[in-house]
């Protein structure tokens, strides 16, 4: 019987339980997938702690992305066959050796992309893609601020924004992470715990500040993020690594320069099959071209998911982290 990481009660990393699970046969429109690698993302901690509710309630299998091969097809599935290499990012359940998944939400994996690379890049990479190509269309002449620039999404945002011609400023927590951010496209790296990062952004930009702030940190970077924006700039709050942002007084946006603010999700930007495929293919293209590299810097056995979460929340990780069954 295949194994998985289940959560029977919400809480800290200690609630992650490695156990055998029964995997049903795929229903109509579904496929069964044997995972070769599963991605670990900060959003997983939100489900584990209960910050984000799970539709089916407890217990549940954690994880939102993986890569593997199709081992069974449900009735009516076309365009896919047993043995196909596929990947996905979406509904939870990927911290497992096997699972069933909607056929119209899986993406065929190009031969040039390994299982491990796919598991480490789909959620983070597709998130970065919609952020720089749709939420704010980054281009030459723009200045962007990326919080947690040495993290999984941050490293991709820095590289992709630089490839699109922007000037990139990243905030990081150590000299090592500053060096990593600079090696991955950041023109400037600011140590948020050693200097006044709002003041430093103003200095770097000669007082002009930034066109967009990509903020996956949350509480710790608000309202400072707004102070880094030029008039009519956009604050993109796409994560809560330090905790959720308190309710925002909308008058702040007018007082700080008629600013715009949004709280987007990957699910909305890839809700249609067309958008999902376009987003994934754009990611495959930019990675295949070498403009964006997605390093898998941490690998844990599936049964050691707790250690993976402890490393992630302890800010001891860079790039992508994956679990191997």
N, C-alpha and C positions, 0 to 999 in steps of 0.2 A: 504494500500500500504506500502511495507517495506521501511525503512529509511536507509540512508547511509551518509557518510562524503564525500562530493565532493569538488574538487578544481576547481574554475572557472578562477582563475589567480594565478600565482606562487608568492610566497612571504613568509612572516612569519606565525606563528601559527594562526594569525587572518584570514587567507584566508580559513581556514577549515570551511566548511558550512554543517550543519546538515539539511537534507531535504529528502522528500519522493522521491523514484525513481521507475521507471518501470523496472521490471525484466522479461526478455523474457523467454519463455519456452525453455528447453534444446533442442539443435539440435542433430543431429546424433553424437554419440561419446561423448556427454556431460552429466553431471548430474547437478541437481539443489540441492543446499545445504542451509539449514537453520543454520546459525551460532549460536553457544552457547558462543563462545569467539573468539576474534581476537587479534593477537599479534601486539605490537608496537615496531618498530625497528629503529635504527638510520638511516638506509637506506631510511626510509620513508621521512625523512627530506630532503634528496637529491632530491627526486621527487617533494616534496612540494615547494622547493625553485627554482626548474628548473635546478639544477646542473646536474641531470640525466633527459634527455628528455623522454617523454612518447610517445610511438609509435602512439597512437590514437589521440594525441593532447588534448586540453582542450575542455570541462571539463572532469575530470576523478575522479574515486573513488580511494582513497588512500589505502595502506595496502597490504602486500604481504604474510600473513600467517593467518590461522584460523583453527578452529575445529568445527565440527557440525554434523548434520545428513542429509542423503540424503532424499529429499522429492519428487524427480521426476527423471525419467531416460529418456534419449534421445534414439532414435532408434539405435539398434546395440550394446548397452552397455551390456557387460557380466561380470560376476564375482562380480557384485555389485547389491544391492537391496535397495528398499525404507526402511528407518529405520536404515541402516548401519551407524555406527559411523566412521567418516573419518576425516582426516586432510590433510593439504597441505601447501606448501610454494613455491611460484613462481610468476606468473603474478599478477599485482596489481588489487585491487578491494575488499580486505577483510574487510575494514572498513564499513561493511554493515550488515544488518540483514539477507539478502538472496543474493545469486548470482548463476550463472551457471559457471561450470568449466570443463575442459577436463577430461574425466573419467580416461584416462591413466596417469594422473598426481596426482590423489588423492591416499591416502594411508589409508588402514584400520587401525583403532586405536585399539590397544590391550585394553582389559577391565581394565587392571591395570593402564592405563594412563587416567587421567581425561581430559575433554575438556579444562579446564583452563590450566592444565599443558602442554597439547599439543600445545595450542595457544601460550604459552610462551616459547616453546623450539624448535620448528621445524626449523625455519630459523637459530637461534643461534646455536642450537645443531648440525644440519647437517653441518653448517659452521665449527664448531669446529672439527667435525668428519673428514672432508676432510683435514683440516689443519694439524691434528696430525697423520692421518693415510695414507695420500696420498701426499700432498704437501711436507711434511717432515715427514718421518716415525719415530716418537718419540719412544725411547726405553731406557733401562737402560744405565746409563753412560752419557746420554745427559744432557746438561744444556740449558734451554729455558728461554727466556725473553718474558713476556706477558705485553704489554702496556694496560692501563685501566683495570687492573686485577680485579677490583670490578664491572665491567660492565657486561652486559648480556652475551656476548661471552667470556669475560675475565674470569669470574668465572667458566665457563664450561671448558675452555682451561686449567686453573690451575688444576682443579680436574682430568681431563682426562690425562693430561701430567704426573701428579703425579702417577696416577694409572698405567701408562705405565712404571714407574720406573725412570722418569727424575727428575732432580733438577730444581725447578721452582722459578724464580725471577719475581716479579710483580711490576709494577709502579702504584702508586695510588695518589690521591689528598688530602687525609686527614687521620688522625690517625684512624678514624672509618672505613674507607675503607681499610686501612692497616690490621686492625684486621679481617675484613670480608675476605680479600684475604687469610690471613694465615689460617683462619678456613676452607677455601675451597681449600687447597692444596699447596698454595704458601709457599715455605721454607723461602723466604725472601721477604719483602715488602719495596719498596723504595718510599719515598715521593718526587715526581718530582718537587714540588714547594718549597721545603725546603732544598734540598740538590742537589749536582751535581750528577745526577743519572748515567751519563756515568762513572764518577770516582768511584761511589759506586759499580756499577756492576763489574768493574775491581777488586775492593777490595774484593768483595764477592767471586769471582772466582779465587783469587790468581793470577790475570793477564792472566788467560787462556781465559777468556771471554766466549761467548755463541756459541752454535752450530746453533741456529735459533732464530730469533726475530720475534714474531707475532705482527704486528703493524697495529692496526685499528684506530690509531689516525691521522696519516698523517703529515701535515705540521709542527706541533709543535715538533714532535719527529724525524724529519729528518734534518741534516744527523746524529744526535746522535745515531740513531739505528745502523748505519753502524759501529760506533766506539765501539759498544758492541759485535761485532762479531769477532770470531777467524778466522784465514786464512781459506778460502774455506767455510765459514759460509754462511747461507741463510737468507736474509731479505725478509720477506713475508709481503707485504703491501696490506691489504685486506679491508681497510676502510679509511675514511677521516673525522673523527669526528671534527678535528680542522681546516679543510680545505684541499683541494687537495695538494699533493706534487708538487713543481715546477719541471719542466723538469730536469731529472737526467743526469749529466755529467758522461758518462759511464767510463771515466778514473778513477773516484773515486773508482769504484769497484776494479780496478787493484791496485791502490795506497794503498788501505786499506786491501789488502790481498787476491786478486783474488776471490772476493766475488761473490755470486750468488744473484739475485734479481728476484722476481716474483710478478705479480699483478693478483691473481686468483679470480674467481667468483664461487659461488655455482652453478649457472646455467650451467657452463661448466662441472663441476664435477658430475652433476646429469642429464646431457642432455639425456641419454638413460634411458628407463624404468628400465632396469637391475641395473644401477648405482643408480638410485633414490631409489629403493626398498632396495638395499644392504645398502645404507647410512642410510636410516630411520630405518631399522631393527637393525643395529649396535647401533644406538642411543637408540632405545627402550631397547635393551639388557643391555647396560651399565647403563642406568637409572634404569631399573628393578632390576639390581644386587645391586644397592645402591652405586656403585663406583662413580657415578656422580649424584648430586642432582641439580635440576633446580628450584630454588625458585621463585614464583611469588610474588614479593614484593610490586607491585603497581597495583591497580585495579581502573579503571575509567568507568563510564557509557559511552556508545558509543557517546552520544551527547556532552560529555566533552573531546573530542579528543584534542581540543586546549590546555586544561590544561595539558593533558598527554605530548604533545609536548613541552610545556614550561618547564615542570619538567625534561624531557629528555635532552633538550638542555642546561638547567641550571645546569646540572650535579647533580641533586637532586635525582636521581634514582639509585638503585642497583638491580642486578638480572634482572628479567623480568617484563615487564609492559604489561597489557592486557586491552582491551576494552570489556565491557559486554553490549550486546544489551538489 
